[in-house]
Amino acid sequence: MKLNARLLDFICLLSLGLNVASSSAAEVVLLSGFEEGELHVYTIDFCRLQFPATINETAGTQVDVYGRVYVAGLTDLSGVNNPAPGVIAYVGYGPDGGDPASGWTWSTGISNAAYDNSSPGYEGNNDEYRAVLSVPSPGTYDYAFRFSGDGGQTFTYCDLVEGSSNGYSAASAGQMTSQPPGP
């Protein structure tokens, strides 16, 4: 069964009054057409580091960073976030000019429940994720988002400007300057 059909089945179950919150996970999985334990693999069609473009903070500061992702047949279904178990997001940082696939530090992101048509720069076909970046020791760093549609087996790296549509570029990464703590 294709993803769209599964989601439509799930929506139909909700419209019939199935109380998903009080149903067991197995009931929801079985009634929605998924096999128990099945993980759908999604293709990350596009992603972008959304905001902020620069970070200039004291080491140890926690900064919310946002990234957006487009997955055909998933993120374009409703105009709000459509999180799926196989789609995961991270924000990470590494040496200025470095390769995010090697030696970066990553923090898990979550679906931004507040993302809707009143959000700045709203894009109805994309979902938005938020992750907390802990500003590292003083220095200059690049930061970016990355998304996986297969539970973390592979990643698509996302910079600013054109996002992943032209591949990741360190020149288009977020720029972070970490300052030493004050006296």
Residue pairs with C-beta under 8 A, 6 or more apart in sequence:
1 9
1 33
2 73
3 40
3 42
3 73
3 74
4 73
4 77
5 33
6 32
6 33
6 34
6 40
7 74
7 77
7 82
9 31
9 32
9 33
10 28
10 32
10 33
13 20
13 28
13 31
13 32
14 20
18 28
18 31
20 28
23 31
26 36
29 35
29 36
29 38
30 36
34 40
39 85
39 86
39 150
39 151
40 84
40 85
40 86
41 86
41 149
41 150
42 71
42 74
42 84
42 86
42 87
42 149
42 150
43 71
43 72
43 149
44 69
44 70
44 71
44 87
44 147
44 148
44 149
44 156
44 164
45 70
45 71
45 72
46 69
46 70
46 126
46 163
46 164
46 165
47 67
47 68
47 69
47 70
47 145
47 146
47 147
47 156
47 157
47 158
47 163
47 164
48 67
48 68
48 145
48 158
48 159
48 160
48 161
48 162
48 163
48 164
49 65
49 66
49 67
49 143
49 144
49 145
49 158
49 159
49 160
49 163
49 173
49 174
50 66
50 67
50 68
50 121
50 128
50 145
51 65
51 66
51 120
52 63
52 65
52 174
53 160
53 174
53 175
54 174
54 175
54 176
54 177
55 63
55 65
55 133
55 135
55 143
55 174
55 175
55 176
55 177
56 176
56 177
56 179
57 63
57 135
57 176
57 177
57 178
57 179
58 135
58 178
58 179
58 180
58 181
58 182
59 135
59 136
59 137
59 138
59 178
59 179
59 180
59 181
60 134
60 135
60 181
61 134
61 135
62 132
62 133
62 134
62 135
63 132
63 133
63 134
63 135
64 130
64 131
64 132
64 133
65 91
65 130
65 131
65 132
65 133
65 143
65 145
65 174
66 112
66 128
66 129
66 130
67 89
67 91
67 109
67 128
67 129
67 131
67 145
67 147
67 158
68 123
68 126
68 127
68 128
68 129
68 163
69 75
69 87
69 89
69 126
69 127
69 129
69 147
69 158
70 76
70 125
70 126
70 127
71 84
71 87
71 127
71 149
74 82
74 84
74 87
74 127
75 81
75 82
75 125
75 126
75 127
76 124
76 125
79 116
79 117
79 124
80 115
80 116
81 111
81 112
81 113
81 115
81 127
81 128
82 127
83 111
83 127
85 151
86 148
86 149
86 150
86 151
87 127
87 147
87 148
87 149
88 108
88 109
88 147
88 148
88 151
88 152
89 108
89 109
89 110
89 129
89 131
89 145
89 146
89 147
90 106
90 107
90 108
90 109
90 131
90 145
90 146
90 147
90 155
91 106
91 107
91 109
91 131
91 132
91 133
91 143
91 144
91 145
92 100
92 104
92 105
92 106
92 107
92 143
92 144
92 145
92 146
93 104
93 105
93 133
93 136
93 141
93 142
93 143
93 144
93 176
94 100
94 103
94 104
94 105
94 141
94 142
94 143
95 103
95 141
95 142
96 140
96 141
96 142
96 170
96 175
97 142
97 170
98 104
98 142
98 170
99 170
100 142
100 144
100 146
100 157
100 168
100 173
101 155
101 157
105 136
106 146
107 131
107 132
107 133
107 134
108 131
109 129
109 130
109 131
109 145
110 129
110 130
110 131
111 127
111 128
111 129
111 130
112 128
112 129
112 130
115 122
115 127
115 128
116 122
117 124
119 128
129 145
129 147
131 145
133 143
133 176
135 176
135 178
136 178
137 178
138 178
138 179
138 180
139 177
139 178
140 175
140 176
140 177
140 178
141 175
141 176
141 177
141 178
142 170
142 173
142 174
142 175
142 176
143 173
143 174
143 175
143 176
144 157
144 158
144 159
144 168
144 173
144 174
145 157
145 158
146 155
146 156
146 157
146 158
147 155
147 156
147 158
148 154
148 155
148 156
149 156
156 164
157 164
157 168
158 164
158 168
159 168
159 169
159 170
159 172
159 173
159 174
160 172
160 173
160 174
161 172
162 172
